[in-house]
Amino acid sequence: MLEANEYLHLAIHASQENNHHAALDYLERALQLEPDNPQVRYFQAAEYAELGLFTRAILCMAEVLELNPSMDLARFQMGLLYLQQQSPEQARGSFERLSANSLDESLRSFAHAYVSLIDEDLQVAIVKLERGLQACENPSLKDDMTRVLATLKSDYAPLTADLASAGDNAPVFLGAYRDVGETP
């Protein structure tokens, strides 16, 4: 029998191969061995999001944050998941907590940018995204936020549709952050 971290590595590999059902199976096996492992729960939530199971992803991400409230990427993803579910006030709570408490300057800026988007302040959101990109050392996150910034700049006008339409081309979840070296 493998250890939980070995199952996690297998799950990451399966996910990178777009075999999400196998990834979830490996994650379930890891959780049987270590049910309170926040990293395994984080990747499980990301897999649920990848499959469009956003309600389940939110519940799983909430478990992650109960196990380890300092997992900033999990909190950021939680905010994105709430936005996907058209729950801007819950997203605001995640992003405000992150912008106030994260030690990562880029995540603080990105979270503040999303709060600005919720408030329909596109100019501030763009400035905060640019600031976050300057400080970001996570290549996957940087790529995603660069795409969000490009989308916002191309639509530089007051937001007239709901917030979800502003992020149609933006990533909904942080599933790309599955590199073993980038665990939250």
N, C-alpha and C positions, 0 to 999 in steps of 0.2 A: 504494500500500500504506500502511496506517495504521501508527502507532507503537504500541508495547506499551501505553503508558498510555492511548491512545485505545481500544484493544481492551478494556482493563480498564473504562473508563467505559461502553462498550457492554455489557459483561458485567453490570455493576452494574445498568444500566437494564433489561436483559433479565430479570435475576433479580427485580427489583422488579415486573416485569410477569408474574411466575411462569412465565417461559419459560426454564426451567433448562437445557434442552438447547442452546438458542442461547447462553446464558451460558457453558456449558462449551466450546462451539465457539469463542467469542471468547477465552476464557481460553487455550485450546490455541494459538490464533494468536498471542496475546501471548507465550506461553512459547516459541514457535518463534523469536521475535525476541530475547527475554531469558529464557533458561532458568533463570537464577538470581535472578529477581525475587521476593523474599519476599512482597510484597503480592499479586502475581498468584497465587502458590501458596496464600496464605491464603484468597483468595476461591474458589479451586478447591476447597480442602478444605471450605469452608462449603457450596459447591454440592453436593459429594458427600454431606455430612451432610444437607442439605435433601432429597436424593433417597433417604435411608436407606442409603446406601453407607458405613456407619460404618468398616469396616475400611480402605477406600480413603481415607476422610477422615483417619483416624489416621495412615496412612502419609504422606499429603500434608502434614499438620500437622507431622509429625516433620521433613520436609524443610524446612518453613518455619523451624522452630527451629534446624536446623543452619545455615541461611543467615543467620539473625538471632536469636540466643538471647535478645535483649532485647525481643522482641515479646510483651509481657505478655498481650494479648488472645488471642494464639495459644496461649500456655501455659495460660490459663484454659479456652479451648475444648478443648484437648487433655484436660484433666482431666474435663470434662463428657463428652467422647466416650468416655473410658475408663469412666466410670460407666455410660454407655449400654450398653457392652459387658460390663457386670458384672465389671469389673476394678478393684475398689476400691483395691488396693495400688498399682497403676500410677497411678490417679487421685491417690492420696495423694502420690505422688512429685511430680507436676506441681503440685499445690496447695501442698505444703510449700515447694517451690523458689520458687514465686510469692510466698507469704506472707513468705518470708525476704528476697527480693531486689527485689521490685517497688518502684518509686518512687511508684506510684499507691496512695494510702492506701485507696481504696475496693476495689481489686483485692486488696490484702493482706487486708483484712477479709473479703471474699467468699471468698477462698481458705481462710482460716482457718475460716470457717463450714462449708465443705464438708468440711474435715478433721474438724471436730467432728461432722458428720453421719455420716461414715464410722465415727467412734468411738461413734456413737449417743448423743451428748451434745446433745440437742435444745435445752436451755436456752442453752448457750454458742453454738450455731449461730444462734439467734434474736438474741442480743445482738450477735454479730459482723455479722449481716446488717443489723441496725438501724444499727450504727456505719458500715458501708460505705455504706448509703443516704444517710446524712448527708453523706458526703464525695464521693459520686458526681456527676460532671459529665457523664456520657455518658447522654443521655436513653433510648436503647434498652436499655442495660445496666441502668439504674435501673428501667425498667418491668419487665424480666424478673426482677430480684432482688426487686422489690416483690411480684410474683406468687409467687415462691418463699417469701418470708416469710409471705404470707397463707396459703399452703398449710400451712406448718409450724405456724402459730398455730392454724389450724382443726383440725389433728390433734394438738394439744398433749397428747401422751401418749408413754410410752416406745415407741420404734420396735420393733415386733414382727415386721414383715415385713422383707425385705431392703431395702437402701438404695434400690434403684431404685423401689420402691413409694412411698417418701417424696417422690420427685420426679416422680410421674406427671403432674402438672399443670405441672411446671416445664419451662423450655426445655431441650432437649437440646443445642442448639448455639446459636451466636451469629450466626445467619444474618441477623438484623435489622441487624447492624452493617456495612451495606454502603453507607452514605452516603459519598460521596467524601471528605468532611471527616473521617470517622471511621476512615480506614485505620489499621491498627495500626503 
